Amino acid sequence: MEDIVRFGVSIDSRLLKQFDKYITEKGYENRSEAIRDLIRNNLVEKEWNVGTGETVGTITIIYNHHKRELTETLTSIQHKYHASMVSTLHVHLDSHNCLEVLVVKGKAREIKIIADRLIGTKGVMHGKLTATTLGKELS
């Protein structure tokens, strides 16, 4: 079992009031869990900024599948980086537009390159990389 360490934090009352509002909005049960989550988020962001660790994430893109050669280009990029592709979800939003969510795994630096290639492809209307971690260092 992990050791739980208690520590005190000094904080401006106005900042604490804003933090308590944040806790309520997010549905945290207490300040401790909110603080732990903020620390975890910061550590995950650091992991991605370093770029060398094994990470996971999702790349979400929206595009019009009627755009000439766009589907083929997106598929080609995915095949080029097949070792990083874990899974793909394809959803037809309407008669023209599609949503794809790609689950990717690998070095953060490489995943950023893949995301930039897909999102930057001419004809992609919107895209976003959501970065997370394997969680090995977080508890």
C-alpha positions, 0 to 999 in steps of 0.5 A, a space after each residue: 500500500 502506498 504511503 499517504 503524506 499530508 502537507 499544508 498549503 498557504 493560499 490567498 483566500 480569493 484564489 482558494 475561493 476560485 479553486 473551490 468553485 472549480 472543484 464544485 464545477 468539476 465534481 471533485 469530492 475534495 480538495 486533495 483529489 483536485 490537487 492530485 489531478 492537477 499535479 498528474 495533469 502537469 506531469 503528463 504535460 511535462 512527459 509530452 513536452 520532453 517527447 521521449 517517453 512512451 505515451 498514448 493519445 487520440 487524434 480526432 479529425 473532421 473532414 469532407 470525404 468528397 474532397 478529391 483524394 483526401 480519404 486516400 491521403 489520410 489512409 496513406 498517412 495512417 499506413 505510413 505510421 502503422 506501428 503507432 496506430 492502435 485503433 481507428 473509429 470512423 463515423 459518418 456525421 452526415 452525407 458529406 462529413 466524417 469524424 475519425 478518432 485514431 488511438 495512437 501509441 509511441 514516443 510523444 515526439 512521433 505522435 505529434 508528427 503524426 497528428 500534425 501531418 493528419 490535421 494539416 492535410 488539405 481538406 481536414 476541417 478540424 483536428 485535435 491531438 489529445 495527449 495522455 500517458 500510460 500511467 505507469 508513473 502516476 498513482 
